[in-house]
Amino acid sequence: MKYKYQPNVHIIDYKILKEMFAFDDKGEFETDDPKLIEWIKKNKPFLKPQEQEKPIDEKIYKCKKCDFESTDKMAYVTHCRIHKKR
Ligand SMILES: [Zn+2]
């Protein structure tokens, strides 16, 4: 899992006053430790893991009326209809 946050921020477990990890100067932190991932989920829910990076050549359809986006054109077209009903 890859996390993104503010650069050079140290994440501390205040219950045991121990530093769990720190973001680097790009604001990135990566871990494959399932215990740590679980800990982050429970204790630092504002830290969201990054999604897998999408291939650059893949077209992304973005809705102009909300933050919906999809690589699937049909899903996008279907989605756009919900705005037209109003
Ligand atoms: Zn929309």
PDB file of the backbone (N, CA, C, O) and the ligand in Angstrom, with CONECT records:
HET     ZN  A 101       1
ATOM      1  N   MET A   1       0.839  -1.188   0.000  1.00  0.00           N
ATOM      2  CA  MET A   1       0.000   0.000   0.000  1.00  0.00           C
ATOM      3  C   MET A   1       0.881   1.247   0.000  1.00  0.00           C
ATOM      4  O   MET A   1       1.922   1.313   0.654  1.00  0.00           O
ATOM      5  N   LYS A   2       0.420   2.208  -0.750  1.00  0.00           N
ATOM      6  CA  LYS A   2       1.164   3.452  -0.803  1.00  0.00           C
ATOM      7  C   LYS A   2       0.278   4.559  -0.260  1.00  0.00           C
ATOM      8  O   LYS A   2      -0.885   4.690  -0.642  1.00  0.00           O
ATOM      9  N   TYR A   3       0.841   5.345   0.631  1.00  0.00           N
ATOM     10  CA  TYR A   3       0.086   6.428   1.236  1.00  0.00           C
ATOM     11  C   TYR A   3       0.697   7.758   0.847  1.00  0.00           C
ATOM     12  O   TYR A   3       1.908   7.876   0.662  1.00  0.00           O
ATOM     13  N   LYS A   4      -0.148   8.737   0.728  1.00  0.00           N
ATOM     14  CA  LYS A   4       0.327  10.076   0.416  1.00  0.00           C
ATOM     15  C   LYS A   4      -0.225  11.048   1.441  1.00  0.00           C
ATOM     16  O   LYS A   4      -1.407  11.017   1.783  1.00  0.00           O
ATOM     17  N   TYR A   5       0.656  11.910   1.922  1.00  0.00           N
ATOM     18  CA  TYR A   5       0.243  12.902   2.897  1.00  0.00           C
ATOM     19  C   TYR A   5       1.208  14.066   2.814  1.00  0.00           C
ATOM     20  O   TYR A   5       1.879  14.244   1.798  1.00  0.00           O
ATOM     21  N   GLN A   6       1.289  14.863   3.874  1.00  0.00           N
ATOM     22  CA  GLN A   6       2.205  15.988   3.830  1.00  0.00           C
ATOM     23  C   GLN A   6       3.637  15.505   4.024  1.00  0.00           C
ATOM     24  O   GLN A   6       3.889  14.577   4.793  1.00  0.00           O
ATOM     25  N   PRO A   7       4.580  16.144   3.318  1.00  0.00           N
ATOM     26  CA  PRO A   7       5.976  15.711   3.409  1.00  0.00           C
ATOM     27  C   PRO A   7       6.528  15.793   4.832  1.00  0.00           C
ATOM     28  O   PRO A   7       6.182  16.689   5.602  1.00  0.00           O
ATOM     29  N   ASN A   8       7.384  14.848   5.154  1.00  0.00           N
ATOM     30  CA  ASN A   8       8.122  14.825   6.416  1.00  0.00           C
ATOM     31  C   ASN A   8       7.254  14.805   7.670  1.00  0.00           C
ATOM     32  O   ASN A   8       7.673  15.263   8.733  1.00  0.00           O
ATOM     33  N   VAL A   9       6.056  14.276   7.539  1.00  0.00           N
ATOM     34  CA  VAL A   9       5.187  14.148   8.701  1.00  0.00           C
ATOM     35  C   VAL A   9       5.469  12.798   9.366  1.00  0.00           C
ATOM     36  O   VAL A   9       5.517  11.761   8.704  1.00  0.00           O
ATOM     37  N   HIS A  10       5.650  12.835  10.667  1.00  0.00           N
ATOM     38  CA  HIS A  10       5.891  11.610  11.421  1.00  0.00           C
ATOM     39  C   HIS A  10       4.586  11.149  12.037  1.00  0.00           C
ATOM     40  O   HIS A  10       3.880  11.920  12.687  1.00  0.00           O
ATOM     41  N   ILE A  11       4.275   9.876  11.823  1.00  0.00           N
ATOM     42  CA  ILE A  11       3.022   9.334  12.337  1.00  0.00           C
ATOM     43  C   ILE A  11       3.322   8.593  13.632  1.00  0.00           C
ATOM     44  O   ILE A  11       4.108   7.646  13.672  1.00  0.00           O
ATOM     45  N   ILE A  12       2.667   9.059  14.683  1.00  0.00           N
ATOM     46  CA  ILE A  12       2.969   8.547  16.020  1.00  0.00           C
ATOM     47  C   ILE A  12       1.757   7.836  16.611  1.00  0.00           C
ATOM     48  O   ILE A  12       0.625   8.310  16.511  1.00  0.00           O
ATOM     49  N   ASP A  13       2.019   6.700  17.221  1.00  0.00           N
ATOM     50  CA  ASP A  13       0.973   6.021  17.982  1.00  0.00           C
ATOM     51  C   ASP A  13       0.976   6.635  19.378  1.00  0.00           C
ATOM     52  O   ASP A  13       1.865   6.367  20.186  1.00  0.00           O
ATOM     53  N   TYR A  14      -0.032   7.464  19.649  1.00  0.00           N
ATOM     54  CA  TYR A  14      -0.033   8.215  20.905  1.00  0.00           C
ATOM     55  C   TYR A  14      -0.302   7.338  22.117  1.00  0.00           C
ATOM     56  O   TYR A  14       0.001   7.729  23.244  1.00  0.00           O
ATOM     57  N   LYS A  15      -0.870   6.149  21.896  1.00  0.00           N
ATOM     58  CA  LYS A  15      -1.114   5.248  23.026  1.00  0.00           C
ATOM     59  C   LYS A  15       0.186   4.739  23.622  1.00  0.00           C
ATOM     60  O   LYS A  15       0.319   4.585  24.836  1.00  0.00           O
ATOM     61  N   ILE A  16       1.143   4.481  22.737  1.00  0.00           N
ATOM     62  CA  ILE A  16       2.408   3.946  23.232  1.00  0.00           C
ATOM     63  C   ILE A  16       3.566   4.918  22.997  1.00  0.00           C
ATOM     64  O   ILE A  16       4.726   4.610  23.272  1.00  0.00           O
ATOM     65  N   LEU A  17       3.216   6.106  22.477  1.00  0.00           N
ATOM     66  CA  LEU A  17       4.196   7.147  22.193  1.00  0.00           C
ATOM     67  C   LEU A  17       5.382   6.623  21.390  1.00  0.00           C
ATOM     68  O   LEU A  17       6.548   6.813  21.737  1.00  0.00           O
ATOM     69  N   LYS A  18       5.026   5.966  20.317  1.00  0.00           N
ATOM     70  CA  LYS A  18       6.057   5.403  19.468  1.00  0.00           C
ATOM     71  C   LYS A  18       5.824   5.868  18.036  1.00  0.00           C
ATOM     72  O   LYS A  18       4.692   5.891  17.552  1.00  0.00           O
ATOM     73  N   GLU A  19       6.891   6.231  17.381  1.00  0.00           N
ATOM     74  CA  GLU A  19       6.753   6.612  15.973  1.00  0.00           C
ATOM     75  C   GLU A  19       6.557   5.357  15.133  1.00  0.00           C
ATOM     76  O   GLU A  19       7.367   4.431  15.186  1.00  0.00           O
ATOM     77  N   MET A  20       5.476   5.336  14.359  1.00  0.00           N
ATOM     78  CA  MET A  20       5.179   4.162  13.544  1.00  0.00           C
ATOM     79  C   MET A  20       5.886   4.233  12.193  1.00  0.00           C
ATOM     80  O   MET A  20       6.451   3.247  11.718  1.00  0.00           O
ATOM     81  N   PHE A  21       5.844   5.404  11.591  1.00  0.00           N
ATOM     82  CA  PHE A  21       6.543   5.622  10.323  1.00  0.00           C
ATOM     83  C   PHE A  21       6.523   7.117  10.025  1.00  0.00           C
ATOM     84  O   PHE A  21       5.913   7.903  10.750  1.00  0.00           O
ATOM     85  N   ALA A  22       7.198   7.491   8.952  1.00  0.00           N
ATOM     86  CA  ALA A  22       7.233   8.898   8.567  1.00  0.00           C
ATOM     87  C   ALA A  22       7.115   9.005   7.054  1.00  0.00           C
ATOM     88  O   ALA A  22       7.589   8.141   6.317  1.00  0.00           O
ATOM     89  N   PHE A  23       6.490  10.058   6.612  1.00  0.00           N
ATOM     90  CA  PHE A  23       6.424  10.314   5.179  1.00  0.00           C
ATOM     91  C   PHE A  23       7.732  10.940   4.727  1.00  0.00           C
ATOM     92  O   PHE A  23       8.367  11.693   5.466  1.00  0.00           O
ATOM     93  N   ASP A  24       8.126  10.616   3.494  1.00  0.00           N
ATOM     94  CA  ASP A  24       9.377  11.176   2.998  1.00  0.00           C
ATOM     95  C   ASP A  24       9.168  12.609   2.499  1.00  0.00           C
ATOM     96  O   ASP A  24       8.083  13.171   2.644  1.00  0.00           O
ATOM     97  N   ASP A  25      10.202  13.185   1.917  1.00  0.00           N
ATOM     98  CA  ASP A  25      10.077  14.603   1.534  1.00  0.00           C
ATOM     99  C   ASP A  25       9.160  14.825   0.325  1.00  0.00           C
ATOM    100  O   ASP A  25       8.908  15.965  -0.065  1.00  0.00           O
ATOM    101  N   LYS A  26       8.668  13.743  -0.258  1.00  0.00           N
ATOM    102  CA  LYS A  26       7.652  13.889  -1.301  1.00  0.00           C
ATOM    103  C   LYS A  26       6.260  13.633  -0.732  1.00  0.00           C
ATOM    104  O   LYS A  26       5.266  13.695  -1.456  1.00  0.00           O
ATOM    105  N   GLY A  27       6.193  13.346   0.568  1.00  0.00           N
ATOM    106  CA  GLY A  27       4.903  13.060   1.191  1.00  0.00           C
ATOM    107  C   GLY A  27       4.413  11.667   0.883  1.00  0.00           C
ATOM    108  O   GLY A  27       3.208  11.415   0.872  1.00  0.00           O
ATOM    109  N   GLU A  28       5.346  10.752   0.631  1.00  0.00           N
ATOM    110  CA  GLU A  28       4.962   9.394   0.285  1.00  0.00           C
ATOM    111  C   GLU A  28       5.481   8.397   1.314  1.00  0.00           C
ATOM    112  O   GLU A  28       6.541   8.576   1.914  1.00  0.00           O
ATOM    113  N   PHE A  29       4.696   7.345   1.493  1.00  0.00           N
ATOM    114  CA  PHE A  29       5.109   6.252   2.370  1.00  0.00           C
ATOM    115  C   PHE A  29       4.522   4.968   1.824  1.00  0.00           C
ATOM    116  O   PHE A  29       3.350   4.918   1.453  1.00  0.00           O
ATOM    117  N   GLU A  30       5.339   3.935   1.776  1.00  0.00           N
ATOM    118  CA  GLU A  30       4.875   2.681   1.214  1.00  0.00           C
ATOM    119  C   GLU A  30       5.159   1.543   2.186  1.00  0.00           C
ATOM    120  O   GLU A  30       6.247   1.455   2.755  1.00  0.00           O
ATOM    121  N   THR A  31       4.162   0.665   2.372  1.00  0.00           N
ATOM    122  CA  THR A  31       4.365  -0.492   3.231  1.00  0.00           C
ATOM    123  C   THR A  31       3.581  -1.696   2.718  1.00  0.00           C
ATOM    124  O   THR A  31       2.526  -1.547   2.102  1.00  0.00           O
ATOM    125  N   ASP A  32       4.101  -2.870   2.974  1.00  0.00           N
ATOM    126  CA  ASP A  32       3.376  -4.095   2.667  1.00  0.00           C
ATOM    127  C   ASP A  32       3.063  -4.861   3.951  1.00  0.00           C
ATOM    128  O   ASP A  32       2.606  -6.004   3.915  1.00  0.00           O
ATOM    129  N   ASP A  33       3.316  -4.212   5.077  1.00  0.00           N
ATOM    130  CA  ASP A  33       3.107  -4.865   6.367  1.00  0.00           C
ATOM    131  C   ASP A  33       1.610  -4.838   6.712  1.00  0.00           C
ATOM    132  O   ASP A  33       1.060  -3.776   7.002  1.00  0.00           O
ATOM    133  N   PRO A  34       0.955  -6.004   6.681  1.00  0.00           N
ATOM    134  CA  PRO A  34      -0.494  -6.027   6.921  1.00  0.00           C
ATOM    135  C   PRO A  34      -0.888  -5.498   8.296  1.00  0.00           C
ATOM    136  O   PRO A  34      -1.956  -4.905   8.448  1.00  0.00           O
ATOM    137  N   LYS A  35      -0.031  -5.708   9.305  1.00  0.00           N
ATOM    138  CA  LYS A  35      -0.335  -5.208  10.649  1.00  0.00           C
ATOM    139  C   LYS A  35      -0.333  -3.684  10.670  1.00  0.00           C
ATOM    140  O   LYS A  35      -1.184  -3.052  11.296  1.00  0.00           O
ATOM    141  N   LEU A  36       0.638  -3.113   9.976  1.00  0.00           N
ATOM    142  CA  LEU A  36       0.731  -1.656   9.922  1.00  0.00           C
ATOM    143  C   LEU A  36      -0.429  -1.065   9.125  1.00  0.00           C
ATOM    144  O   LEU A  36      -0.988  -0.037   9.506  1.00  0.00           O
ATOM    145  N   ILE A  37      -0.786  -1.712   8.027  1.00  0.00           N
ATOM    146  CA  ILE A  37      -1.911  -1.256   7.211  1.00  0.00           C
ATOM    147  C   ILE A  37      -3.194  -1.265   8.040  1.00  0.00           C
ATOM    148  O   ILE A  37      -3.988  -0.325   7.987  1.00  0.00           O
ATOM    149  N   GLU A  38      -3.382  -2.330   8.797  1.00  0.00           N
ATOM    150  CA  GLU A  38      -4.543  -2.466   9.674  1.00  0.00           C
ATOM    151  C   GLU A  38      -4.536  -1.367  10.750  1.00  0.00           C
ATOM    152  O   GLU A  38      -5.569  -0.775  11.064  1.00  0.00           O
ATOM    153  N   TRP A  39      -3.356  -1.117  11.297  1.00  0.00           N
ATOM    154  CA  TRP A  39      -3.204  -0.085  12.327  1.00  0.00           C
ATOM    155  C   TRP A  39      -3.565   1.294  11.782  1.00  0.00           C
ATOM    156  O   TRP A  39      -4.242   2.083  12.441  1.00  0.00           O
ATOM    157  N   ILE A  40      -3.101   1.563  10.573  1.00  0.00           N
ATOM    158  CA  ILE A  40      -3.393   2.854   9.941  1.00  0.00           C
ATOM    159  C   ILE A  40      -4.895   3.010   9.758  1.00  0.00           C
ATOM    160  O   ILE A  40      -5.458   4.069  10.038  1.00  0.00           O
ATOM    161  N   LYS A  41      -5.545   1.938   9.281  1.00  0.00           N
ATOM    162  CA  LYS A  41      -6.988   1.968   9.060  1.00  0.00           C
ATOM    163  C   LYS A  41      -7.751   2.314  10.342  1.00  0.00           C
ATOM    164  O   LYS A  41      -8.698   3.100  10.323  1.00  0.00           O
ATOM    165  N   LYS A  42      -7.323   1.715  11.447  1.00  0.00           N
ATOM    166  CA  LYS A  42      -8.021   1.902  12.722  1.00  0.00           C
ATOM    167  C   LYS A  42      -7.693   3.230  13.376  1.00  0.00           C
ATOM    168  O   LYS A  42      -8.571   3.901  13.919  1.00  0.00           O
ATOM    169  N   ASN A  43      -6.421   3.607  13.319  1.00  0.00           N
ATOM    170  CA  ASN A  43      -5.963   4.732  14.120  1.00  0.00           C
ATOM    171  C   ASN A  43      -5.764   6.023  13.346  1.00  0.00           C
ATOM    172  O   ASN A  43      -5.839   7.112  13.916  1.00  0.00           O
ATOM    173  N   LYS A  44      -5.515   5.906  12.069  1.00  0.00           N
ATOM    174  CA  LYS A  44      -5.284   7.117  11.263  1.00  0.00           C
ATOM    175  C   LYS A  44      -6.160   7.053  10.015  1.00  0.00           C
ATOM    176  O   LYS A  44      -5.652   7.007   8.894  1.00  0.00           O
ATOM    177  N   PRO A  45      -7.471   7.051  10.214  1.00  0.00           N
ATOM    178  CA  PRO A  45      -8.373   6.839   9.069  1.00  0.00           C
ATOM    179  C   PRO A  45      -8.288   7.940   8.013  1.00  0.00           C
ATOM    180  O   PRO A  45      -8.765   7.764   6.892  1.00  0.00           O
ATOM    181  N   PHE A  46      -7.679   9.078   8.367  1.00  0.00           N
ATOM    182  CA  PHE A  46      -7.543  10.149   7.374  1.00  0.00           C
ATOM    183  C   PHE A  46      -6.460   9.822   6.347  1.00  0.00           C
ATOM    184  O   PHE A  46      -6.368  10.470   5.305  1.00  0.00           O
ATOM    185  N   LEU A  47      -5.647   8.819   6.645  1.00  0.00           N
ATOM    186  CA  LEU A  47      -4.639   8.402   5.671  1.00  0.00           C
ATOM    187  C   LEU A  47      -5.246   7.334   4.777  1.00  0.00           C
ATOM    188  O   LEU A  47      -5.575   6.237   5.228  1.00  0.00           O
ATOM    189  N   LYS A  48      -5.386   7.667   3.524  1.00  0.00           N
ATOM    190  CA  LYS A  48      -6.002   6.734   2.587  1.00  0.00           C
ATOM    191  C   LYS A  48      -4.946   6.164   1.648  1.00  0.00           C
ATOM    192  O   LYS A  48      -4.131   6.901   1.093  1.00  0.00           O
ATOM    193  N   PRO A  49      -4.969   4.838   1.477  1.00  0.00           N
ATOM    194  CA  PRO A  49      -3.996   4.265   0.540  1.00  0.00           C
ATOM    195  C   PRO A  49      -4.275   4.733  -0.884  1.00  0.00           C
ATOM    196  O   PRO A  49      -5.425   4.909  -1.286  1.00  0.00           O
ATOM    197  N   GLN A  50      -3.219   4.925  -1.618  1.00  0.00           N
ATOM    198  CA  GLN A  50      -3.340   5.323  -3.016  1.00  0.00           C
ATOM    199  C   GLN A  50      -3.836   4.149  -3.832  1.00  0.00           C
ATOM    200  O   GLN A  50      -3.517   2.996  -3.542  1.00  0.00           O
ATOM    201  N   GLU A  51      -4.611   4.448  -4.845  1.00  0.00           N
ATOM    202  CA  GLU A  51      -5.025   3.386  -5.756  1.00  0.00           C
ATOM    203  C   GLU A  51      -3.854   3.044  -6.664  1.00  0.00           C
ATOM    204  O   GLU A  51      -2.916   3.823  -6.828  1.00  0.00           O
ATOM    205  N   GLN A  52      -3.937   1.865  -7.242  1.00  0.00           N
ATOM    206  CA  GLN A  52      -2.938   1.476  -8.229  1.00  0.00           C
ATOM    207  C   GLN A  52      -2.903   2.515  -9.335  1.00  0.00           C
ATOM    208  O   GLN A  52      -3.943   2.989  -9.794  1.00  0.00           O
ATOM    209  N   GLU A  53      -1.702   2.860  -9.753  1.00  0.00           N
ATOM    210  CA  GLU A  53      -1.601   3.850 -10.810  1.00  0.00           C
ATOM    211  C   GLU A  53      -2.127   3.297 -12.125  1.00  0.00           C
ATOM    212  O   GLU A  53      -1.846   2.162 -12.509  1.00  0.00           O
ATOM    213  N   LYS A  54      -2.897   4.134 -12.796  1.00  0.00           N
ATOM    214  CA  LYS A  54      -3.494   3.691 -14.040  1.00  0.00           C
ATOM    215  C   LYS A  54      -2.518   3.871 -15.191  1.00  0.00           C
ATOM    216  O   LYS A  54      -1.719   4.807 -15.190  1.00  0.00           O
ATOM    217  N   PRO A  55      -2.579   2.986 -16.164  1.00  0.00           N
ATOM    218  CA  PRO A  55      -1.735   3.179 -17.341  1.00  0.00           C
ATOM    219  C   PRO A  55      -2.056   4.514 -18.007  1.00  0.00           C
ATOM    220  O   PRO A  55      -3.219   4.905 -18.101  1.00  0.00           O
ATOM    221  N   ILE A  56      -1.027   5.203 -18.463  1.00  0.00           N
ATOM    222  CA  ILE A  56      -1.213   6.558 -18.971  1.00  0.00           C
ATOM    223  C   ILE A  56      -2.086   6.600 -20.227  1.00  0.00           C
ATOM    224  O   ILE A  56      -2.831   7.557 -20.440  1.00  0.00           O
ATOM    225  N   ASP A  57      -1.990   5.553 -21.059  1.00  0.00           N
ATOM    226  CA  ASP A  57      -2.724   5.592 -22.320  1.00  0.00           C
ATOM    227  C   ASP A  57      -4.205   5.243 -22.171  1.00  0.00           C
ATOM    228  O   ASP A  57      -4.955   5.255 -23.148  1.00  0.00           O
ATOM    229  N   GLU A  58      -4.618   4.934 -20.945  1.00  0.00           N
ATOM    230  CA  GLU A  58      -6.014   4.592 -20.727  1.00  0.00           C
ATOM    231  C   GLU A  58      -6.866   5.847 -20.609  1.00  0.00           C
ATOM    232  O   GLU A  58      -6.566   6.727 -19.803  1.00  0.00           O
ATOM    233  N   LYS A  59      -7.900   5.934 -21.386  1.00  0.00           N
ATOM    234  CA  LYS A  59      -8.747   7.129 -21.363  1.00  0.00           C
ATOM    235  C   LYS A  59      -9.651   7.089 -20.137  1.00  0.00           C
ATOM    236  O   LYS A  59     -10.248   6.063 -19.811  1.00  0.00           O
ATOM    237  N   ILE A  60      -9.732   8.222 -19.477  1.00  0.00           N
ATOM    238  CA  ILE A  60     -10.607   8.313 -18.312  1.00  0.00           C
ATOM    239  C   ILE A  60     -11.731   9.280 -18.628  1.00  0.00           C
ATOM    240  O   ILE A  60     -11.494  10.431 -18.995  1.00  0.00           O
ATOM    241  N   TYR A  61     -12.941   8.807 -18.484  1.00  0.00           N
ATOM    242  CA  TYR A  61     -14.118   9.642 -18.716  1.00  0.00           C
ATOM    243  C   TYR A  61     -14.495  10.293 -17.405  1.00  0.00           C
ATOM    244  O   TYR A  61     -14.761   9.613 -16.414  1.00  0.00           O
ATOM    245  N   LYS A  62     -14.515  11.617 -17.403  1.00  0.00           N
ATOM    246  CA  LYS A  62     -14.849  12.334 -16.177  1.00  0.00           C
ATOM    247  C   LYS A  62     -16.166  13.061 -16.333  1.00  0.00           C
ATOM    248  O   LYS A  62     -16.410  13.738 -17.332  1.00  0.00           O
ATOM    249  N   CYS A  63     -17.001  12.911 -15.337  1.00  0.00           N
ATOM    250  CA  CYS A  63     -18.278  13.608 -15.339  1.00  0.00           C
ATOM    251  C   CYS A  63     -18.033  15.094 -15.074  1.00  0.00           C
ATOM    252  O   CYS A  63     -17.242  15.449 -14.200  1.00  0.00           O
ATOM    253  N   LYS A  64     -18.701  15.947 -15.816  1.00  0.00           N
ATOM    254  CA  LYS A  64     -18.513  17.391 -15.630  1.00  0.00           C
ATOM    255  C   LYS A  64     -19.361  17.919 -14.475  1.00  0.00           C
ATOM    256  O   LYS A  64     -19.150  19.039 -14.010  1.00  0.00           O
ATOM    257  N   LYS A  65     -20.302  17.130 -14.019  1.00  0.00           N
ATOM    258  CA  LYS A  65     -21.222  17.611 -12.999  1.00  0.00           C
ATOM    259  C   LYS A  65     -20.938  17.080 -11.599  1.00  0.00           C
ATOM    260  O   LYS A  65     -21.448  17.614 -10.613  1.00  0.00           O
ATOM    261  N   CYS A  66     -20.142  16.051 -11.513  1.00  0.00           N
ATOM    262  CA  CYS A  66     -19.744  15.572 -10.198  1.00  0.00           C
ATOM    263  C   CYS A  66     -18.382  14.912 -10.332  1.00  0.00           C
ATOM    264  O   CYS A  66     -17.764  15.001 -11.393  1.00  0.00           O
ATOM    265  N   ASP A  67     -17.895  14.249  -9.283  1.00  0.00           N
ATOM    266  CA  ASP A  67     -16.534  13.734  -9.359  1.00  0.00           C
ATOM    267  C   ASP A  67     -16.460  12.283  -9.847  1.00  0.00           C
ATOM    268  O   ASP A  67     -15.447  11.610  -9.655  1.00  0.00           O
ATOM    269  N   PHE A  68     -17.516  11.818 -10.465  1.00  0.00           N
ATOM    270  CA  PHE A  68     -17.507  10.470 -11.040  1.00  0.00           C
ATOM    271  C   PHE A  68     -16.495  10.382 -12.165  1.00  0.00           C
ATOM    272  O   PHE A  68     -16.407  11.278 -13.005  1.00  0.00           O
ATOM    273  N   GLU A  69     -15.726   9.290 -12.180  1.00  0.00           N
ATOM    274  CA  GLU A  69     -14.875   9.029 -13.332  1.00  0.00           C
ATOM    275  C   GLU A  69     -14.731   7.543 -13.548  1.00  0.00           C
ATOM    276  O   GLU A  69     -14.753   6.755 -12.602  1.00  0.00           O
ATOM    277  N   SER A  70     -14.580   7.166 -14.814  1.00  0.00           N
ATOM    278  CA  SER A  70     -14.506   5.757 -15.150  1.00  0.00           C
ATOM    279  C   SER A  70     -13.695   5.575 -16.427  1.00  0.00           C
ATOM    280  O   SER A  70     -13.654   6.460 -17.281  1.00  0.00           O
ATOM    281  N   THR A  71     -13.060   4.434 -16.543  1.00  0.00           N
ATOM    282  CA  THR A  71     -12.351   4.112 -17.784  1.00  0.00           C
ATOM    283  C   THR A  71     -13.293   3.392 -18.747  1.00  0.00           C
ATOM    284  O   THR A  71     -12.950   3.142 -19.903  1.00  0.00           O
ATOM    285  N   ASP A  72     -14.467   3.070 -18.258  1.00  0.00           N
ATOM    286  CA  ASP A  72     -15.450   2.342 -19.039  1.00  0.00           C
ATOM    287  C   ASP A  72     -16.446   3.333 -19.641  1.00  0.00           C
ATOM    288  O   ASP A  72     -17.206   3.971 -18.912  1.00  0.00           O
ATOM    289  N   LYS A  73     -16.443   3.462 -20.969  1.00  0.00           N
ATOM    290  CA  LYS A  73     -17.297   4.463 -21.609  1.00  0.00           C
ATOM    291  C   LYS A  73     -18.779   4.208 -21.345  1.00  0.00           C
ATOM    292  O   LYS A  73     -19.542   5.146 -21.112  1.00  0.00           O
ATOM    293  N   MET A  74     -19.180   2.951 -21.380  1.00  0.00           N
ATOM    294  CA  MET A  74     -20.589   2.630 -21.141  1.00  0.00           C
ATOM    295  C   MET A  74     -21.021   3.037 -19.732  1.00  0.00           C
ATOM    296  O   MET A  74     -22.111   3.575 -19.536  1.00  0.00           O
ATOM    297  N   ALA A  75     -20.159   2.775 -18.767  1.00  0.00           N
ATOM    298  CA  ALA A  75     -20.469   3.136 -17.381  1.00  0.00           C
ATOM    299  C   ALA A  75     -20.602   4.649 -17.267  1.00  0.00           C
ATOM    300  O   ALA A  75     -21.465   5.161 -16.555  1.00  0.00           O
ATOM    301  N   TYR A  76     -19.732   5.349 -17.981  1.00  0.00           N
ATOM    302  CA  TYR A  76     -19.768   6.817 -17.979  1.00  0.00           C
ATOM    303  C   TYR A  76     -21.073   7.336 -18.590  1.00  0.00           C
ATOM    304  O   TYR A  76     -21.732   8.203 -18.016  1.00  0.00           O
ATOM    305  N   VAL A  77     -21.439   6.799 -19.757  1.00  0.00           N
ATOM    306  CA  VAL A  77     -22.659   7.233 -20.444  1.00  0.00           C
ATOM    307  C   VAL A  77     -23.878   6.961 -19.562  1.00  0.00           C
ATOM    308  O   VAL A  77     -24.772   7.799 -19.436  1.00  0.00           O
ATOM    309  N   THR A  78     -23.893   5.783 -18.962  1.00  0.00           N
ATOM    310  CA  THR A  78     -24.996   5.418 -18.060  1.00  0.00           C
ATOM    311  C   THR A  78     -25.058   6.394 -16.884  1.00  0.00           C
ATOM    312  O   THR A  78     -26.134   6.830 -16.475  1.00  0.00           O
ATOM    313  N   HIS A  79     -23.892   6.722 -16.356  1.00  0.00           N
ATOM    314  CA  HIS A  79     -23.831   7.637 -15.227  1.00  0.00           C
ATOM    315  C   HIS A  79     -24.398   9.010 -15.592  1.00  0.00           C
ATOM    316  O   HIS A  79     -25.159   9.595 -14.821  1.00  0.00           O
ATOM    317  N   CYS A  80     -24.028   9.522 -16.765  1.00  0.00           N
ATOM    318  CA  CYS A  80     -24.446  10.873 -17.180  1.00  0.00           C
ATOM    319  C   CYS A  80     -25.957  11.028 -17.228  1.00  0.00           C
ATOM    320  O   CYS A  80     -26.485  12.129 -17.072  1.00  0.00           O
ATOM    321  N   ARG A  81     -26.639   9.929 -17.442  1.00  0.00           N
ATOM    322  CA  ARG A  81     -28.101  10.001 -17.514  1.00  0.00           C
ATOM    323  C   ARG A  81     -28.727  10.424 -16.206  1.00  0.00           C
ATOM    324  O   ARG A  81     -29.802  11.024 -16.202  1.00  0.00           O
ATOM    325  N   ILE A  82     -28.077  10.126 -15.093  1.00  0.00           N
ATOM    326  CA  ILE A  82     -28.684  10.477 -13.794  1.00  0.00           C
ATOM    327  C   ILE A  82     -28.794  11.986 -13.628  1.00  0.00           C
ATOM    328  O   ILE A  82     -29.664  12.476 -12.907  1.00  0.00           O
ATOM    329  N   HIS A  83     -27.906  12.724 -14.301  1.00  0.00           N
ATOM    330  CA  HIS A  83     -27.969  14.188 -14.188  1.00  0.00           C
ATOM    331  C   HIS A  83     -29.065  14.767 -15.067  1.00  0.00           C
ATOM    332  O   HIS A  83     -29.608  15.834 -14.778  1.00  0.00           O
ATOM    333  N   LYS A  84     -29.385  14.057 -16.140  1.00  0.00           N
ATOM    334  CA  LYS A  84     -30.360  14.594 -17.086  1.00  0.00           C
ATOM    335  C   LYS A  84     -31.789  14.464 -16.573  1.00  0.00           C
ATOM    336  O   LYS A  84     -32.694  15.147 -17.054  1.00  0.00           O
ATOM    337  N   LYS A  85     -31.986  13.587 -15.599  1.00  0.00           N
ATOM    338  CA  LYS A  85     -33.341  13.351 -15.099  1.00  0.00           C
ATOM    339  C   LYS A  85     -33.893  14.537 -14.344  1.00  0.00           C
ATOM    340  O   LYS A  85     -35.107  14.709 -14.239  1.00  0.00           O
ATOM    341  N   ARG A  86     -32.979  15.373 -13.807  1.00  0.00           N
ATOM    342  CA  ARG A  86     -33.460  16.462 -12.994  1.00  0.00           C
ATOM    343  C   ARG A  86     -34.023  17.613 -13.816  1.00  0.00           C
ATOM    344  O   ARG A  86     -34.471  18.613 -13.253  1.00  0.00           O
TER     345      ARG A  86
HETATM  346 ZN    ZN A 101     -21.925  12.844 -12.456  1.00  0.00          ZN2+
END
